[in-house]
Amino acid sequence: MRAIVLAEFGGPDVLTEADVPVPEPGPGEVTIDVAYAGVNFAELKARSAGFRVPALPFVPGLEVSGRVRAVGAGVEGLRPGQEVAALTVAGGYAEVAVASAATVFALPARVSLRTGATLPTVLPTAHALLHEVGRLTRGETVLVQGAAGGIGTVVGQLARLAGAGSVLGVVSRKEKIEQALTSGYDEVFVGDGFVDDVRRSTGGRGVDLALDPVGGDTFRRTLDSLAPFGRLVSFGNASDAEPWRIGQPDLMPGGRSVAGFSVLTLAENDPQALRTIADRAFARVAEGAVDLPVSAEFPLADAAAAHRLVETRTTTGKLLLRVAGD
């Protein structure tokens, strides 16, 4: 079968198409004939720096949609031919992918395979950031870094559905403002000066909940944007900066708190909790209440081009690799 293989770490050109053996499902596993694979920033870090790469050669790809090819021993509730979305953790850039049955989700009837590929990482992450970790309550103010990205686009919509009093976003370029404003945001700020913008927008109070995938100096500025008793949830370190160390002097003034979330870690440690969150989040898509636009789609063989586009930091919404299509 065709797959995109990483034999060394480096730039996008190290992603090469190759013929590899078709995998078979082990106990508790499912193989999937892949229709589409999502493109995620974590896969760029895997390619360039070995993030979550156990050994080389390696087939990247965290999420796919497609049809169940075969099920392993002990798998219940899934059958060959069934349309699914799956969190694969690795191996998604291929014609056939393997996933734990615990992270394979039957697609609702009104959700296409193309849309399904946008869901496995983004929807559970967005839902967990706001609800399970962030504990958003009606009327509270939310600040989201990366508001026009895949997760940011969904967070804005979910926050609005949850009754947030005000949804504020930060983007890296002014060209991304319009995308964020169509995704539930009341105001969108550009660049590192957002702290002053937040204070102005909130009458000097700050925000109740802030979500940050960037890390580094952005994490520190986001912490400074919190209102009394505000919560910050970190869910990435796209800046690759040294992680901040937070102590009592940072948190005691104003009673602020900091939490973290990783959908991949949750999938490894508590897949049933991930399934519960995913079921709640997918329901909003099936209802038509949440939409994640696909901003670019590439053939599987052009995975390197997809990575180059993400690295420009100009993209919004979600990028996909088309493997077999609908």
Buried (B, 14 or more C-beta within 10 A) or exposed (E): BBBBBBEEBEEBEBBBBEEBEEBEBEEEBBBBBBBBBBBBBBBBBBBBEBBBBEEEEBBBBBBBBBBBBBBBEEBEEBEEEBBBBBBBBBBBBBBBBBBBBBBBBBBBEEBEBBBBBBBBBBBBBBBBBBBBBBEBEEEBBBBBBBBBBBBBBBBBBBBBBBEBBBBBBBBBEEEBBEBBBBBBBBBBBBEEEBBEBBBEBBEEBBBBBBBBBBBBEBBBBBBBBBBEEBBBBBBBBBBEBEEBEBEEEBBEEEEBEBEEBBBBEBBEEEBEBBBEBBEBBBBBBEEEEBBBBBBBBBEBBBBBBBBBBBBEEEBBBBBBBBBEEE
